[in-house]
Amino acid sequence: MIKVTFTYQNKKFFALEVKGHANSAPYGHDLVCAAVSGVLPGALNALELDPCESEWKESDGYFLFKAKKELSEHDETVIETIYVIIEGLAEAYSKHLSLERKETP
C-alpha cells in the first residue's frame, strides 16, 4: 500500500511524505502506482520555491518533500491541488492507497 501523509504546522504546509508500493497489479501494469508517480513530480515541478528553501529525499518506495520556509500562495495552491488529486485516488483505490493529513504543533 502507498501511504501519503501531508503534514502542516500552524495550518501551513510543512511536509509531504509518500511510502510504499501500491501492488494493485504486476510491475509495469500498476495504475495506482502510475497515477501517484505521475501526479507528484508533475505537480511539484510547478512549485516556485527555491530548491535551497526545501528538502527532498527519494528512494525506491519513498519520497519526502519538506518546506524550510512558509510557502507562497501559489505554492500552497499547488500543494492543495496535489492533496485533492491524491484524495480522489485514495477514495477510488482505498485498498492500495491511503491519505493522511496531520497537524503538528
Biopython code that builds the backbone (N, CA, C, O; Angstrom):
import numpy as np
from Bio.PDB.StructureBuilder import StructureBuilder

atoms = [
    (1, "MET", "N", (0.835, -1.180, 0.000)),
    (1, "MET", "CA", (0.000, 0.000, 0.000)),
    (1, "MET", "C", (0.881, 1.245, 0.000)),
    (1, "MET", "O", (1.919, 1.290, 0.660)),
    (2, "ILE", "N", (0.444, 2.257, -0.757)),
    (2, "ILE", "CA", (1.113, 3.553, -0.734)),
    (2, "ILE", "C", (0.451, 4.388, 0.354)),
    (2, "ILE", "O", (-0.771, 4.529, 0.383)),
    (3, "LYS", "N", (1.265, 4.939, 1.244)),
    (3, "LYS", "CA", (0.763, 5.810, 2.312)),
    (3, "LYS", "C", (1.289, 7.216, 2.069)),
    (3, "LYS", "O", (2.498, 7.449, 2.050)),
    (4, "VAL", "N", (0.359, 8.151, 1.883)),
    (4, "VAL", "CA", (0.705, 9.543, 1.616)),
    (4, "VAL", "C", (0.310, 10.368, 2.830)),
    (4, "VAL", "O", (-0.829, 10.296, 3.293)),
    (5, "THR", "N", (1.255, 11.154, 3.346)),
    (5, "THR", "CA", (0.998, 11.984, 4.523)),
    (5, "THR", "C", (1.367, 13.430, 4.222)),
    (5, "THR", "O", (2.494, 13.731, 3.829)),
    (6, "PHE", "N", (0.402, 14.311, 4.413)),
    (6, "PHE", "CA", (0.625, 15.753, 4.335)),
    (6, "PHE", "C", (0.685, 16.252, 5.769)),
    (6, "PHE", "O", (-0.232, 16.003, 6.551)),
    (7, "THR", "N", (1.752, 16.952, 6.122)),
    (7, "THR", "CA", (1.914, 17.479, 7.471)),
    (7, "THR", "C", (1.884, 19.003, 7.431)),
    (7, "THR", "O", (2.494, 19.640, 6.574)),
    (8, "TYR", "N", (1.151, 19.560, 8.391)),
    (8, "TYR", "CA", (1.004, 21.005, 8.489)),
    (8, "TYR", "C", (1.453, 21.449, 9.879)),
    (8, "TYR", "O", (1.279, 20.727, 10.860)),
    (9, "GLN", "N", (2.035, 22.653, 9.948)),
    (9, "GLN", "CA", (2.381, 23.272, 11.224)),
    (9, "GLN", "C", (1.698, 24.632, 11.246)),
    (9, "GLN", "O", (1.874, 25.442, 10.336)),
    (10, "ASN", "N", (0.923, 24.871, 12.286)),
    (10, "ASN", "CA", (0.171, 26.132, 12.392)),
    (10, "ASN", "C", (-0.678, 26.381, 11.145)),
    (10, "ASN", "O", (-0.779, 27.506, 10.654)),
    (11, "LYS", "N", (-1.276, 25.314, 10.652)),
    (11, "LYS", "CA", (-2.183, 25.336, 9.498)),
    (11, "LYS", "C", (-1.494, 25.686, 8.181)),
    (11, "LYS", "O", (-2.163, 25.986, 7.192)),
    (12, "LYS", "N", (-0.182, 25.651, 8.164)),
    (12, "LYS", "CA", (0.582, 25.895, 6.944)),
    (12, "LYS", "C", (1.292, 24.611, 6.548)),
    (12, "LYS", "O", (1.743, 23.863, 7.415)),
    (13, "PHE", "N", (1.399, 24.345, 5.254)),
    (13, "PHE", "CA", (2.057, 23.140, 4.767)),
    (13, "PHE", "C", (3.488, 23.068, 5.285)),
    (13, "PHE", "O", (4.208, 24.066, 5.322)),
    (14, "PHE", "N", (3.881, 21.859, 5.685)),
    (14, "PHE", "CA", (5.247, 21.630, 6.150)),
    (14, "PHE", "C", (5.931, 20.515, 5.361)),
    (14, "PHE", "O", (7.070, 20.678, 4.924)),
    (15, "ALA", "N", (5.240, 19.373, 5.174)),
    (15, "ALA", "CA", (5.907, 18.233, 4.524)),
    (15, "ALA", "C", (4.908, 17.330, 3.808)),
    (15, "ALA", "O", (3.728, 17.257, 4.151)),
    (16, "LEU", "N", (5.435, 16.651, 2.804)),
    (16, "LEU", "CA", (4.701, 15.629, 2.060)),
    (16, "LEU", "C", (5.580, 14.392, 2.033)),
    (16, "LEU", "O", (6.717, 14.436, 1.563)),
    (17, "GLU", "N", (5.044, 13.278, 2.545)),
    (17, "GLU", "CA", (5.800, 12.024, 2.585)),
    (17, "GLU", "C", (4.981, 10.928, 1.914)),
    (17, "GLU", "O", (3.781, 10.799, 2.155)),
    (18, "VAL", "N", (5.637, 10.147, 1.079)),
    (18, "VAL", "CA", (4.997, 9.035, 0.379)),
    (18, "VAL", "C", (5.830, 7.794, 0.634)),
    (18, "VAL", "O", (7.038, 7.787, 0.398)),
    (19, "LYS", "N", (5.169, 6.727, 1.126)),
    (19, "LYS", "CA", (5.871, 5.477, 1.446)),
    (19, "LYS", "C", (5.146, 4.296, 0.835)),
    (19, "LYS", "O", (3.916, 4.255, 0.800)),
    (20, "GLY", "N", (5.920, 3.334, 0.354)),
    (20, "GLY", "CA", (5.365, 2.049, -0.044)),
    (20, "GLY", "C", (5.072, 1.909, -1.520)),
    (20, "GLY", "O", (5.371, 2.786, -2.331)),
    (21, "HIS", "N", (4.476, 0.773, -1.839)),
    (21, "HIS", "CA", (4.110, 0.421, -3.203)),
    (21, "HIS", "C", (2.640, 0.014, -3.212)),
    (21, "HIS", "O", (2.156, -0.599, -2.260)),
    (22, "ALA", "N", (1.941, 0.350, -4.273)),
    (22, "ALA", "CA", (0.513, 0.047, -4.363)),
    (22, "ALA", "C", (0.253, -1.450, -4.472)),
    (22, "ALA", "O", (-0.655, -1.972, -3.826)),
    (23, "ASN", "N", (1.040, -2.136, -5.282)),
    (23, "ASN", "CA", (0.848, -3.568, -5.525)),
    (23, "ASN", "C", (-0.573, -3.898, -5.966)),
    (23, "ASN", "O", (-1.136, -4.918, -5.567)),
    (24, "SER", "N", (-1.146, -3.026, -6.793)),
    (24, "SER", "CA", (-2.507, -3.275, -7.276)),
    (24, "SER", "C", (-2.519, -4.110, -8.557)),
    (24, "SER", "O", (-3.570, -4.578, -8.995)),
    (25, "ALA", "N", (-1.337, -4.292, -9.150)),
    (25, "ALA", "CA", (-1.200, -5.089, -10.378)),
    (25, "ALA", "C", (0.280, -5.430, -10.528)),
    (25, "ALA", "O", (1.119, -4.873, -9.820)),
    (26, "PRO", "N", (0.603, -6.334, -11.438)),
    (26, "PRO", "CA", (2.020, -6.656, -11.661)),
    (26, "PRO", "C", (2.825, -5.413, -12.058)),
    (26, "PRO", "O", (2.287, -4.452, -12.609)),
    (27, "TYR", "N", (4.100, -5.459, -11.770)),
    (27, "TYR", "CA", (5.004, -4.369, -12.113)),
    (27, "TYR", "C", (4.833, -3.995, -13.593)),
    (27, "TYR", "O", (4.797, -4.858, -14.470)),
    (28, "GLY", "N", (4.732, -2.718, -13.834)),
    (28, "GLY", "CA", (4.546, -2.237, -15.198)),
    (28, "GLY", "C", (3.094, -2.115, -15.616)),
    (28, "GLY", "O", (2.798, -1.574, -16.681)),
    (29, "HIS", "N", (2.179, -2.615, -14.785)),
    (29, "HIS", "CA", (0.754, -2.561, -15.091)),
    (29, "HIS", "C", (-0.045, -1.964, -13.932)),
    (29, "HIS", "O", (-1.275, -2.017, -13.939)),
    (30, "ASP", "N", (0.633, -1.404, -12.949)),
    (30, "ASP", "CA", (0.001, -0.893, -11.729)),
    (30, "ASP", "C", (-0.465, 0.545, -11.951)),
    (30, "ASP", "O", (0.340, 1.476, -11.919)),
    (31, "LEU", "N", (-1.769, 0.720, -12.178)),
    (31, "LEU", "CA", (-2.316, 2.035, -12.473)),
    (31, "LEU", "C", (-2.295, 2.974, -11.266)),
    (31, "LEU", "O", (-2.167, 4.186, -11.435)),
    (32, "VAL", "N", (-2.419, 2.436, -10.061)),
    (32, "VAL", "CA", (-2.360, 3.277, -8.857)),
    (32, "VAL", "C", (-0.960, 3.856, -8.716)),
    (32, "VAL", "O", (-0.798, 5.051, -8.465)),
    (33, "CYS", "N", (0.034, 3.024, -8.875)),
    (33, "CYS", "CA", (1.424, 3.478, -8.822)),
    (33, "CYS", "C", (1.685, 4.509, -9.916)),
    (33, "CYS", "O", (2.314, 5.538, -9.669)),
    (34, "ALA", "N", (1.211, 4.237, -11.099)),
    (34, "ALA", "CA", (1.418, 5.159, -12.218)),
    (34, "ALA", "C", (0.762, 6.514, -11.953)),
    (34, "ALA", "O", (1.330, 7.558, -12.275)),
    (35, "ALA", "N", (-0.427, 6.492, -11.368)),
    (35, "ALA", "CA", (-1.124, 7.750, -11.072)),
    (35, "ALA", "C", (-0.343, 8.587, -10.066)),
    (35, "ALA", "O", (-0.113, 9.775, -10.290)),
    (36, "VAL", "N", (0.064, 7.972, -8.962)),
    (36, "VAL", "CA", (0.812, 8.698, -7.933)),
    (36, "VAL", "C", (2.157, 9.155, -8.488)),
    (36, "VAL", "O", (2.584, 10.283, -8.241)),
    (37, "SER", "N", (2.813, 8.294, -9.225)),
    (37, "SER", "CA", (4.122, 8.623, -9.804)),
    (37, "SER", "C", (4.023, 9.720, -10.856)),
    (37, "SER", "O", (5.008, 10.412, -11.115)),
    (38, "GLY", "N", (2.884, 9.886, -11.450)),
    (38, "GLY", "CA", (2.692, 10.957, -12.426)),
    (38, "GLY", "C", (2.287, 12.267, -11.790)),
    (38, "GLY", "O", (2.765, 13.333, -12.178)),
    (39, "VAL", "N", (1.403, 12.184, -10.810)),
    (39, "VAL", "CA", (0.896, 13.395, -10.154)),
    (39, "VAL", "C", (2.000, 14.123, -9.391)),
    (39, "VAL", "O", (2.160, 15.334, -9.547)),
    (40, "LEU", "N", (2.757, 13.406, -8.575)),
    (40, "LEU", "CA", (3.730, 14.073, -7.706)),
    (40, "LEU", "C", (4.788, 14.872, -8.458)),
    (40, "LEU", "O", (4.880, 16.081, -8.249)),
    (41, "PRO", "N", (5.582, 14.258, -9.315)),
    (41, "PRO", "CA", (6.611, 15.071, -9.974)),
    (41, "PRO", "C", (6.016, 16.130, -10.903)),
    (41, "PRO", "O", (6.544, 17.237, -11.012)),
    (42, "GLY", "N", (4.925, 15.787, -11.564)),
    (42, "GLY", "CA", (4.304, 16.753, -12.467)),
    (42, "GLY", "C", (3.859, 18.002, -11.735)),
    (42, "GLY", "O", (4.136, 19.117, -12.179)),
    (43, "ALA", "N", (3.175, 17.827, -10.622)),
    (43, "ALA", "CA", (2.685, 18.974, -9.863)),
    (43, "ALA", "C", (3.811, 19.680, -9.110)),
    (43, "ALA", "O", (3.850, 20.910, -9.064)),
    (44, "LEU", "N", (4.721, 18.916, -8.524)),
    (44, "LEU", "CA", (5.811, 19.549, -7.771)),
    (44, "LEU", "C", (6.720, 20.373, -8.675)),
    (44, "LEU", "O", (7.370, 21.306, -8.204)),
    (45, "ASN", "N", (6.778, 20.050, -9.951)),
    (45, "ASN", "CA", (7.534, 20.864, -10.896)),
    (45, "ASN", "C", (6.949, 22.265, -11.042)),
    (45, "ASN", "O", (7.632, 23.178, -11.508)),
    (46, "ALA", "N", (5.694, 22.440, -10.648)),
    (46, "ALA", "CA", (5.049, 23.754, -10.743)),
    (46, "ALA", "C", (5.382, 24.660, -9.558)),
    (46, "ALA", "O", (5.037, 25.842, -9.570)),
    (47, "LEU", "N", (6.047, 24.119, -8.539)),
    (47, "LEU", "CA", (6.406, 24.946, -7.383)),
    (47, "LEU", "C", (7.403, 26.020, -7.791)),
    (47, "LEU", "O", (8.296, 25.783, -8.604)),
    (48, "GLU", "N", (7.234, 27.198, -7.215)),
    (48, "GLU", "CA", (8.151, 28.304, -7.463)),
    (48, "GLU", "C", (9.205, 28.415, -6.362)),
    (48, "GLU", "O", (10.089, 29.269, -6.429)),
    (49, "LEU", "N", (9.112, 27.570, -5.370)),
    (49, "LEU", "CA", (10.026, 27.578, -4.230)),
    (49, "LEU", "C", (11.453, 27.313, -4.683)),
    (49, "LEU", "O", (11.706, 26.397, -5.465)),
    (50, "ASP", "N", (12.369, 28.107, -4.195)),
    (50, "ASP", "CA", (13.785, 27.904, -4.493)),
    (50, "ASP", "C", (14.217, 26.576, -3.879)),
    (50, "ASP", "O", (13.894, 26.317, -2.720)),
    (51, "PRO", "N", (14.941, 25.718, -4.617)),
    (51, "PRO", "CA", (15.367, 24.419, -4.090)),
    (51, "PRO", "C", (16.135, 24.517, -2.770)),
    (51, "PRO", "O", (16.104, 23.584, -1.968)),
    (52, "CYS", "N", (16.820, 25.631, -2.540)),
    (52, "CYS", "CA", (17.554, 25.814, -1.279)),
    (52, "CYS", "C", (16.610, 25.988, -0.092)),
    (52, "CYS", "O", (17.021, 25.849, 1.060)),
    (53, "GLU", "N", (15.343, 26.292, -0.377)),
    (53, "GLU", "CA", (14.363, 26.536, 0.678)),
    (53, "GLU", "C", (13.509, 25.304, 0.968)),
    (53, "GLU", "O", (12.447, 25.393, 1.584)),
    (54, "SER", "N", (14.000, 24.152, 0.507)),
    (54, "SER", "CA", (13.255, 22.915, 0.732)),
    (54, "SER", "C", (14.217, 21.744, 0.833)),
    (54, "SER", "O", (15.395, 21.842, 0.490)),
    (55, "GLU", "N", (13.675, 20.634, 1.315)),
    (55, "GLU", "CA", (14.450, 19.389, 1.425)),
    (55, "GLU", "C", (13.726, 18.326, 0.623)),
    (55, "GLU", "O", (12.504, 18.207, 0.708)),
    (56, "TRP", "N", (14.473, 17.547, -0.158)),
    (56, "TRP", "CA", (13.920, 16.494, -0.996)),
    (56, "TRP", "C", (14.687, 15.205, -0.737)),
    (56, "TRP", "O", (15.917, 15.206, -0.689)),
    (57, "LYS", "N", (13.967, 14.119, -0.572)),
    (57, "LYS", "CA", (14.591, 12.796, -0.462)),
    (57, "LYS", "C", (13.768, 11.841, -1.302)),
    (57, "LYS", "O", (12.539, 11.901, -1.312)),
    (58, "GLU", "N", (14.457, 10.966, -2.003)),
    (58, "GLU", "CA", (13.756, 9.994, -2.838)),
    (58, "GLU", "C", (14.563, 8.712, -2.917)),
    (58, "GLU", "O", (15.779, 8.736, -3.107)),
    (59, "SER", "N", (13.870, 7.593, -2.770)),
    (59, "SER", "CA", (14.460, 6.277, -2.963)),
    (59, "SER", "C", (13.323, 5.344, -3.364)),
    (59, "SER", "O", (12.172, 5.773, -3.451)),
    (60, "ASP", "N", (13.627, 4.092, -3.606)),
    (60, "ASP", "CA", (12.608, 3.143, -4.025)),
    (60, "ASP", "C", (11.500, 3.057, -2.981)),
    (60, "ASP", "O", (11.747, 2.665, -1.841)),
    (61, "GLY", "N", (10.304, 3.415, -3.361)),
    (61, "GLY", "CA", (9.162, 3.325, -2.460)),
    (61, "GLY", "C", (9.116, 4.413, -1.405)),
    (61, "GLY", "O", (8.377, 4.288, -0.428)),
    (62, "TYR", "N", (9.891, 5.481, -1.576)),
    (62, "TYR", "CA", (9.902, 6.550, -0.583)),
    (62, "TYR", "C", (10.151, 7.898, -1.247)),
    (62, "TYR", "O", (11.003, 8.028, -2.126)),
    (63, "PHE", "N", (9.387, 8.904, -0.808)),
    (63, "PHE", "CA", (9.575, 10.274, -1.270)),
    (63, "PHE", "C", (9.243, 11.217, -0.122)),
    (63, "PHE", "O", (8.259, 11.016, 0.589)),
    (64, "LEU", "N", (10.070, 12.250, 0.057)),
    (64, "LEU", "CA", (9.838, 13.252, 1.095)),
    (64, "LEU", "C", (10.134, 14.629, 0.528)),
    (64, "LEU", "O", (11.171, 14.851, -0.097)),
    (65, "PHE", "N", (9.206, 15.551, 0.755)),
    (65, "PHE", "CA", (9.413, 16.958, 0.420)),
    (65, "PHE", "C", (9.078, 17.767, 1.668)),
    (65, "PHE", "O", (7.969, 17.673, 2.195)),
    (66, "LYS", "N", (10.039, 18.563, 2.142)),
    (66, "LYS", "CA", (9.827, 19.434, 3.298)),
    (66, "LYS", "C", (10.123, 20.872, 2.905)),
    (66, "LYS", "O", (11.131, 21.164, 2.262)),
    (67, "ALA", "N", (9.240, 21.749, 3.298)),
    (67, "ALA", "CA", (9.461, 23.174, 3.072)),
    (67, "ALA", "C", (10.240, 23.737, 4.257)),
    (67, "ALA", "O", (9.887, 23.491, 5.410)),
    (68, "LYS", "N", (11.294, 24.487, 3.972)),
    (68, "LYS", "CA", (12.091, 25.092, 5.035)),
    (68, "LYS", "C", (11.590, 26.488, 5.393)),
    (68, "LYS", "O", (12.083, 27.106, 6.336)),
    (69, "LYS", "N", (10.612, 26.979, 4.640)),
    (69, "LYS", "CA", (10.011, 28.276, 4.922)),
    (69, "LYS", "C", (8.552, 28.226, 4.494)),
    (69, "LYS", "O", (8.132, 27.299, 3.802)),
    (70, "GLU", "N", (7.794, 29.211, 4.903)),
    (70, "GLU", "CA", (6.388, 29.262, 4.544)),
    (70, "GLU", "C", (6.250, 29.408, 3.030)),
    (70, "GLU", "O", (6.973, 30.182, 2.402)),
    (71, "LEU", "N", (5.318, 28.662, 2.456)),
    (71, "LEU", "CA", (5.126, 28.677, 1.015)),
    (71, "LEU", "C", (4.346, 29.909, 0.574)),
    (71, "LEU", "O", (3.558, 30.478, 1.330)),
    (72, "SER", "N", (4.588, 30.298, -0.658)),
    (72, "SER", "CA", (3.809, 31.384, -1.258)),
    (72, "SER", "C", (2.380, 30.892, -1.481)),
    (72, "SER", "O", (2.100, 29.697, -1.386)),
    (73, "GLU", "N", (1.494, 31.822, -1.775)),
    (73, "GLU", "CA", (0.108, 31.453, -2.053)),
    (73, "GLU", "C", (0.047, 30.517, -3.266)),
    (73, "GLU", "O", (-0.731, 29.563, -3.274)),
    (74, "HIS", "N", (0.854, 30.782, -4.276)),
    (74, "HIS", "CA", (0.909, 29.922, -5.463)),
    (74, "HIS", "C", (1.301, 28.502, -5.086)),
    (74, "HIS", "O", (0.646, 27.543, -5.493)),
    (75, "ASP", "N", (2.379, 28.368, -4.300)),
    (75, "ASP", "CA", (2.865, 27.041, -3.938)),
    (75, "ASP", "C", (1.896, 26.318, -3.015)),
    (75, "ASP", "O", (1.767, 25.097, -3.102)),
    (76, "GLU", "N", (1.210, 27.039, -2.133)),
    (76, "GLU", "CA", (0.166, 26.420, -1.298)),
    (76, "GLU", "C", (-0.940, 25.855, -2.187)),
    (76, "GLU", "O", (-1.474, 24.780, -1.914)),
    (77, "THR", "N", (-1.280, 26.579, -3.244)),
    (77, "THR", "CA", (-2.309, 26.115, -4.176)),
    (77, "THR", "C", (-1.861, 24.843, -4.887)),
    (77, "THR", "O", (-2.657, 23.923, -5.078)),
    (78, "VAL", "N", (-0.603, 24.790, -5.275)),
    (78, "VAL", "CA", (-0.062, 23.579, -5.905)),
    (78, "VAL", "C", (-0.165, 22.396, -4.940)),
    (78, "VAL", "O", (-0.621, 21.319, -5.324)),
    (79, "ILE", "N", (0.258, 22.593, -3.690)),
    (79, "ILE", "CA", (0.211, 21.515, -2.688)),
    (79, "ILE", "C", (-1.231, 21.070, -2.448)),
    (79, "ILE", "O", (-1.499, 19.871, -2.369)),
    (80, "GLU", "N", (-2.153, 22.008, -2.332)),
    (80, "GLU", "CA", (-3.553, 21.646, -2.105)),
    (80, "GLU", "C", (-4.139, 20.921, -3.317)),
    (80, "GLU", "O", (-5.002, 20.057, -3.161)),
    (81, "THR", "N", (-3.685, 21.260, -4.508)),
    (81, "THR", "CA", (-4.121, 20.551, -5.713)),
    (81, "THR", "C", (-3.648, 19.100, -5.668)),
    (81, "THR", "O", (-4.404, 18.183, -5.987)),
    (82, "ILE", "N", (-2.396, 18.902, -5.271)),
    (82, "ILE", "CA", (-1.876, 17.539, -5.118)),
    (82, "ILE", "C", (-2.726, 16.785, -4.105)),
    (82, "ILE", "O", (-3.087, 15.630, -4.331)),
    (83, "TYR", "N", (-3.047, 17.436, -2.986)),
    (83, "TYR", "CA", (-3.850, 16.788, -1.948)),
    (83, "TYR", "C", (-5.197, 16.320, -2.521)),
    (83, "TYR", "O", (-5.599, 15.177, -2.304)),
    (84, "VAL", "N", (-5.879, 17.186, -3.237)),
    (84, "VAL", "CA", (-7.203, 16.853, -3.783)),
    (84, "VAL", "C", (-7.111, 15.693, -4.776)),
    (84, "VAL", "O", (-7.969, 14.811, -4.787)),
    (85, "ILE", "N", (-6.081, 15.699, -5.596)),
    (85, "ILE", "CA", (-5.911, 14.597, -6.564)),
    (85, "ILE", "C", (-5.650, 13.278, -5.841)),
    (85, "ILE", "O", (-6.266, 12.261, -6.159)),
    (86, "ILE", "N", (-4.734, 13.294, -4.862)),
    (86, "ILE", "CA", (-4.433, 12.075, -4.097)),
    (86, "ILE", "C", (-5.657, 11.625, -3.309)),
    (86, "ILE", "O", (-5.902, 10.426, -3.176)),
    (87, "GLU", "N", (-6.423, 12.574, -2.788)),
    (87, "GLU", "CA", (-7.643, 12.241, -2.048)),
    (87, "GLU", "C", (-8.622, 11.462, -2.939)),
    (87, "GLU", "O", (-9.212, 10.471, -2.509)),
    (88, "GLY", "N", (-8.782, 11.919, -4.167)),
    (88, "GLY", "CA", (-9.670, 11.216, -5.100)),
    (88, "GLY", "C", (-9.161, 9.827, -5.425)),
    (88, "GLY", "O", (-9.937, 8.874, -5.493)),
    (89, "LEU", "N", (-7.861, 9.711, -5.624)),
    (89, "LEU", "CA", (-7.275, 8.395, -5.891)),
    (89, "LEU", "C", (-7.431, 7.468, -4.682)),
    (89, "LEU", "O", (-7.730, 6.284, -4.839)),
    (90, "ALA", "N", (-7.230, 8.007, -3.484)),
    (90, "ALA", "CA", (-7.352, 7.192, -2.261)),
    (90, "ALA", "C", (-8.778, 6.700, -2.066)),
    (90, "ALA", "O", (-8.991, 5.583, -1.595)),
    (91, "GLU", "N", (-9.750, 7.520, -2.423)),
    (91, "GLU", "CA", (-11.149, 7.094, -2.327)),
    (91, "GLU", "C", (-11.447, 5.983, -3.332)),
    (91, "GLU", "O", (-12.150, 5.022, -3.018)),
    (92, "ALA", "N", (-10.912, 6.122, -4.526)),
    (92, "ALA", "CA", (-11.177, 5.137, -5.580)),
    (92, "ALA", "C", (-10.397, 3.838, -5.379)),
    (92, "ALA", "O", (-10.862, 2.771, -5.779)),
    (93, "TYR", "N", (-9.226, 3.920, -4.769)),
    (93, "TYR", "CA", (-8.339, 2.755, -4.631)),
    (93, "TYR", "C", (-7.899, 2.578, -3.174)),
    (93, "TYR", "O", (-6.708, 2.468, -2.883)),
    (94, "SER", "N", (-8.861, 2.552, -2.283)),
    (94, "SER", "CA", (-8.568, 2.533, -0.842)),
    (94, "SER", "C", (-7.801, 1.294, -0.373)),
    (94, "SER", "O", (-7.189, 1.325, 0.695)),
    (95, "LYS", "N", (-7.820, 0.222, -1.136)),
    (95, "LYS", "CA", (-7.057, -0.976, -0.759)),
    (95, "LYS", "C", (-5.567, -0.826, -1.071)),
    (95, "LYS", "O", (-4.738, -1.600, -0.591)),
    (96, "HIS", "N", (-5.243, 0.188, -1.888)),
    (96, "HIS", "CA", (-3.862, 0.329, -2.355)),
    (96, "HIS", "C", (-3.230, 1.689, -2.061)),
    (96, "HIS", "O", (-2.031, 1.880, -2.264)),
    (97, "LEU", "N", (-4.048, 2.637, -1.581)),
    (97, "LEU", "CA", (-3.557, 3.999, -1.343)),
    (97, "LEU", "C", (-4.282, 4.615, -0.161)),
    (97, "LEU", "O", (-5.512, 4.631, -0.118)),
    (98, "SER", "N", (-3.518, 5.123, 0.801)),
    (98, "SER", "CA", (-4.123, 5.809, 1.939)),
    (98, "SER", "C", (-3.583, 7.229, 2.015)),
    (98, "SER", "O", (-2.465, 7.510, 1.582)),
    (99, "LEU", "N", (-4.383, 8.103, 2.565)),
    (99, "LEU", "CA", (-4.033, 9.516, 2.678)),
    (99, "LEU", "C", (-4.271, 9.978, 4.098)),
    (99, "LEU", "O", (-5.312, 9.699, 4.693)),
    (100, "GLU", "N", (-3.285, 10.695, 4.640)),
    (100, "GLU", "CA", (-3.421, 11.260, 5.983)),
    (100, "GLU", "C", (-3.033, 12.725, 5.926)),
    (100, "GLU", "O", (-2.070, 13.106, 5.260)),
    (101, "ARG", "N", (-3.790, 13.528, 6.625)),
    (101, "ARG", "CA", (-3.500, 14.957, 6.764)),
    (101, "ARG", "C", (-3.360, 15.202, 8.251)),
    (101, "ARG", "O", (-4.310, 15.013, 9.010)),
    (102, "LYS", "N", (-2.164, 15.628, 8.674)),
    (102, "LYS", "CA", (-1.974, 15.806, 10.118)),
    (102, "LYS", "C", (-1.387, 17.164, 10.424)),
    (102, "LYS", "O", (-0.679, 17.760, 9.612)),
    (103, "GLU", "N", (-1.695, 17.631, 11.605)),
    (103, "GLU", "CA", (-1.240, 18.923, 12.103)),
    (103, "GLU", "C", (-0.269, 18.667, 13.254)),
    (103, "GLU", "O", (-0.567, 17.899, 14.168)),
    (104, "THR", "N", (0.884, 19.312, 13.200)),
    (104, "THR", "CA", (1.846, 19.196, 14.299)),
    (104, "THR", "C", (1.993, 20.564, 14.957)),
    (104, "THR", "O", (1.830, 21.597, 14.308)),
    (105, "PRO", "N", (2.296, 20.561, 16.231)),
    (105, "PRO", "CA", (2.424, 21.857, 16.942)),
    (105, "PRO", "C", (3.659, 22.635, 16.510)),
    (105, "PRO", "O", (3.904, 23.732, 17.010)),
]
sb = StructureBuilder()
sb.init_structure("model")
sb.init_model(0)
sb.init_chain("A")
sb.init_seg("    ")
for serial, (resi, resn, name, xyz) in enumerate(atoms, 1):
    if name == "N":
        sb.init_residue(resn, " ", resi, " ")
    sb.init_atom(name, np.array(xyz, "f"), 0.0, 1.0, " ", f" {name:<3s}", serial, name[0])
structure = sb.get_structure()
